[in-house]
Amino acid sequence: MRVVIQDNYEKMCKWAADYIADKINGHKEDRPFILGLPTGSSPIGVYKELIRKNKAGEVSFKNVVTFNMDEYLGLPKDHDQSYWYFMHEYLFDHLVDMKAENINILDGMTEDPEEECRKYEEKIASYGGIDLFMGGIGVDGHLAFNEPFTSLTSRTGVRDLTTDTRIVNSRFFDNDPEKVPAQALSVGIGTVTDSKEVLVLISGHNKARALAATVEGSVSQKWTCSALQMHNGAIIACDEDACGELTVDTYKYFLDIEKKERL
Ligand code: GLP
């Protein structure tokens, strides 16, 4: 696992956007580049920078197919808290050459959630898998909506949200946890770790425990993010604020080995 520590959130986002753009630009195969994407506050700065690069002609999304991580069950696309809405507001609507037919987001209003999830896995497989999955994590270490104790080999499916997650996400729902949908559709931990590369953004003091669990903890279904330790191409991009619970030797190790990557 690589851990790239940047001074602050802005630099972390710049590093991640540069990394993604380089991967897209370096993709010379005939088939499209398959990119997994998250929602949340963490990726917003990355999306801003990708939009800037796209408008400046530094990266094209013409040959990119995206798969989003998750979607609330029961929210229509035009609900301002649906992840469909979020992705269009913060990324897709601003890219000059993203094709609508290349955007894949689980349908939160589906009448058959199991079938929707099965088809999603099938579609990912039809492209030969995901090249790079970018993610964020919750304060409890959930990756996509894979809450603590979700199997580390799980596939796309329906997830019950924990009370903790509903409380954290209630900031977008009038601070009322009851208004946060109780269930979501989400790619599984296995879906994410099947990707060739996984890039997870972890920033801020409130993610310090989760970062330590991801990097230094045991691989455990309690911290589903810890499954990344078993992945051969996992990168954590983080900021200084998130490093508060790392041991000093771990922190120094990654600063030393990644010093060329420090912006
Ligand atoms: C939600 C999403 C996750 C995301 C998490 C963290 O629960 N389902 O995919 O990683 O929020 O969000 P933030 O980046 O806002 O802390």
Residues whose N, C-alpha, C, O or C-beta is under 5 A from the ligand:
A	BS01	GLP	P38 T39 G40 S41 S42 D70 G136 I137 G138 H142 A144 F145
